[in-house]
Amino acid sequence: MRPTSHREPSLETGLVTVAPGLFGKASRMRSLSLWVMGVLGFITVVLVSLHFGSLEKMAVLARSARPAWLLMALFLQAATYVSAALVWRQALAHAGHFLPLRTLVPLGIAKVFTDQVLPSGGISGTMLVVRGLIRRRIPAEIAMAAMLIGLVSYDLAYLVVVLTSAGILRAHHHMNVPLLIGVTIFVVVTVAIPTAILGLRRWGERRPIAWVSKWLGATDLLRELIDAPTELLRSPRLLIQTVGFQLAIFTFDALTLWLVFNALGEVPALWVVFVSFAIASMVTTIGPIPVGLGTFEGASVGMLSLLGVSVEAALAATLLLRGMTFWLPMLPGVWLARREIGRA
């Protein structure tokens, strides 16, 4: 008797099992349109920057780049995934369930890839991580509680970073009306998201919210959010620890950009790099394209130029940073996401 052939599930089929409803025909078209908009925005930013800058100076910067600084930047990027895994590990350990970092770091990389492939405001990546924790014998309610801690601590750290950057800009007399409006919108959105998530426990079964969750393909996620215990959120010590790890991620990302400038040989002040990265991330968050492709690049080059960095160096450093934080993780992310799907 011939053995039955076993066929590995395709990545597309597997993502349906992780995020049902996010990979239907309409959702595929929506994701494709967002990617097209992002790529067009990215190309526009590059062309506009080159129009105001010098292609020859870009070539000189590229030829003079020092690899040792770039290697240190890659090391810092690896540290961001360790910090993200520490957030989940602390939350799980607080609930009496321990998982080693070697298990959680690959989940973090797979989450980044899934969020980029399926732009859904983080829903798809969150569902992948929750499913991954459940497959590692973490109770569903504890896995969801750990994700809640991750979301709330991230938003709190993000608020600290953006408000600190706004204060620095004001102290250096660079705060203008558009930036003030952007910061205000960001604060409202960032406060509203965790408030809405916690409010789901009370109103999640009502028809408008249930209909939206079904349209997003997040009915299971909504149900788990409603059932998730909130005891972990009541621990000041755990919140302080996880917010600290989230702040470390923002710091490592900003330092990565600073190291890239060192590699190029044109090094602005550290506060200029930190503020520019924070504002560019903020614009990406409140912008119309979830993956931030084009939006981040434009905001980063614009802020760096406003604060005295040459357009050529700003564009080169931003593109190198995005290569490390956006494009490079997609390579291992494909394999890790496939592995998680195969386990499902």
N, C-alpha and C positions, 0 to 999 in steps of 0.2 A: 504494500500500500504506500502510495507516494505521500510524503509529508505535506501538510498544508503550508503553502507559502505564506510567510509573514511579511507584510509590507509596512515600512515605516510611514507614519502619517506625515503628510506634507505640512510645511510650516503654516500655510494658509488654513488647512483643515484643522490643525492643532490650535491655532489662535481662535477659531470658532469655539472650541471647547473651553478655552480660557475666558473669552469675552464674547459670548453669544450675542448676536445682534449688532456687534461692532464691525462685523466683516461680511454683512450682507451686501447685495448689489448696490443699494443706495449708499451704504456706509463706505464701500470701496470707492465709489465715485466721489464722495465727499472727501475722503482721505487723499485721493489722487488730485482733486482740485486744489486742496490745501498745499500739497507738495509742489504743484505747478506754480501756484502763487508765490510760494517761498523761493523756489529756484529763480523765478523772474525777478523777485525783489532782491535776491542775492546778486544776480548779474547786474541789476541796476545800480546797487551800492558800489560794486567794483568799478563799473564804468564811470560813474559820477566822481568817485574818489580819484581815479586815474586822470579824469579831466582836470581836476583841481591840483593834482600832484604831477610827479614826474616819473615816467616809466623807467627812465635810466637810473634814477635814485633807488627805485624799487629793486632793480636788478643788482645794484651795488650792495644794498642791504642783504639781499638773498645770498649773494656770493660771499659776503663777509660774516655770515651767521656762524656762531661758534657752537658746535654740537654738545659740548659739555653742559652748557646752560640748558639746552633742550632736554638732555637726559635728566637733569634735576627737575625740570618742569614735568616730565613724564612720571617721575617718582612721586611728585606732589599729587598728580592726578590719580595715581593708584591709592594714595592716602585718602582721597575723598571717598572712595568706595569702602575702605575700611571704616571710616567714620560713619557712613550710612549704615553699615552692618552693625556697628556698635550701638546705634540707636535701637535697632530691633532686638539685639541681644540683651541690652539692659532691660527693655520692656518685658521680654519673655522671661528673663531671670527673675524679675520682680514678681512675676506671676507664678514662679515655681517651675518654669520650663527652660532648660538650658540647651542652646545650640551653639556649636563652635563657629568661629569666624570663617573657617574654610568652607562652611556650608552656606553662610549668609552672604558673603562677598559675591559669589557667582550669581545669586538671586538678584542682587543689586544691579549687576551688569545686564542681566536678562531683562530687568524692569526698564532700564534706560532704552534698550533696543525696542521693546514692545511699545513703549510710549511714543517712540519716534515713528514706528511703522503704523501704529493705530493712534493718530492724534485724537485724544478723547479727554483732555484735561487731567490725565493721570489715572483714569479709571482702569484702562486696560492693563497697565503695569501693576497697579495695586491688586487687581484680581489675580494676576499671574503670581505675585508674591504670596498672597493669601492662600491660593491653591497649593503653592510650593510648600508653605509651612504646614498645611494640613496633611500633605503627603509625607511630611517628616514627623508625623504623629503628634503634631500640636493641635489641641482641640480648636475647632472652628471659631468659637467665641474668643479664645485667647489670641488666635492669629489676627482676628479683626480688631481686637483691643490694641494689639501691638501696632497695627497700621494706623489706628486713631492717634496713638501717641506720636507716631512718626509724622502724621499730617499736622497735628496741633503744634508740635515742637518746631517743625519746619516753618510754619507760618509765623510763630513768635520770633524765631531767629531772623527770618526775612524782614519782619517789621523793624527789628533792632538795626539791621544792616542798612536798610533804606533810610530810616529816620536819622541814623548817625551820618550817613552820606549827605543828606539834606542839610544837617547842621554844619557839616564841614564846608559845603558849598556856600552857605549863608555867611559863615565866618570869613570866607575868602571873597565875598561879594560877587559870587557867580550864580546865585539863585535868581531865576527870572520867573515870569508869570507862567509860561508853558511848563516849566519844571515843577512849579508849585501845584499846578492843576494835575499833572501826572502823578505826583506824590500823593495828593489828596485822593484821587481815584484808586490808586494802589492800596492805600490804607483802608478805604471803604471795602474794596473787594477782598482784601486779605482778612479783615475782621469778619466779613460776612460768611466766608467759606466755612471756617470751623464752627461758627454759630449755626449755620444751616445744617451742618453734619450732626451736631448735637441735637438740633431741633427735630431731626428725623425720628428720633426715638418717640417723640410725642405726636408728630403729624405725618409720619412716613406712610401710613396706610390710607391717607386721604387720596381722593381720586386724582387731582392735578399732579401731585408728586409721583404717584404710582404710574400715571400715564407717561410722564417724562422719563422715569427710570426704564420703563418698557421700551420707549423709543431709543434710548441710549444703549439698550441691551444690558442694563445693569440691575435687573430685577433681583437676581441672587445677591448682588452686592448690597442693594438697599435692604433686603431682608436681614442680611448679616450685620449691617450697620445698626439696624433697629434692635437686634438681639445682643449686640456686643456689650459686655460689661464696661462701665465707666470708672471702676474703682482705680484703675491705673492713673487716670487723669487727676485723681484726687491726691496723688502723692507729690508734694512739693519737691522732694529730693529727686524723684525720677524725672520730673519736668525740668529741673535745673540741669541734671546730667544730660538729658537728651537735647535740650536747647544748646548746651555747650558743644555737643558733638555736631549739631547742625551749623552752629557758628563756625566751627572748625572747617566745615566743608566750604562755606563762603570764603573764608580766609585762604584756604588752600587754592581755590580757584583764582582769587585775585593775585596771590603770590605766583601762580603759574603764569599769569599774564605779565607780571613784573619780570620774571625770569626770562620770558620770551623776549622782552625788550632788552634785557642784558645780552641775550644771544645776538640780537641785531646790532648792538653797539650804541643805541640811542636810548638812554635810561631816564625816564621822567621820575618825579618824586613819587614815593610810594603811595601817598594819599591821593594823588592824581589817578593812579592806576586803580586803587580800591574804589574810589568814587565812580569812575567811569564804568568799571565792571558792574557795580551795584545798580547804577542808573540804567545801563543797557539791559541788565536782567529784569529790572522793573518794567521797562518798556516792552520787553518780550512777554511778560506776564499779562499785561493789560492790552497787548496788541491783538490784532485780528487773526494772526496765524499761530496756532497752538505750538508748532514745532519751533517757532521763532527764527526760521531760516530767512535771512534778509533783514528782519527786524532787529535782531541783536547786532548784526554787523553794522547796520546803518547807525544805530544809537551809540555803539561803542566808538566808531570812527568820529562821529559828530562830537561826542563828549570829550574825547581825547584831544581833538582839534581845538575845541573851545577852551581847553585848559592848557594850550600851548604846545602840544605835541604835533610834529609835522604830519601831514596827511599820509605820506608814504609810509612812515614808521607805524602810524596808527593802523593803517590798512593791513600791512604785513603782519604786525603782531596779532591783530584781531583774527586774521585768517588762520594763523598758526594755532592760536588758542582754540578756535572752533574745530580745527582738525583734530586736536587732542581730546576735546570735550564732547564733540558731536559726531564726527565721522569715524574716528578710530575705535570707540567702543562698539560700533555696529559690527565690526568684524568678529570679535569673540561673542558679541550678543546674539548673532545668528545661531552659532553652535550651542550656546547655553540655553537659548529659548527652545531650540529643537530638543535638547536633552530634557528640559522640564516637560515639554509636551509629550515626549516619548514615555516618560515616567507616568504621565496621566493615563 
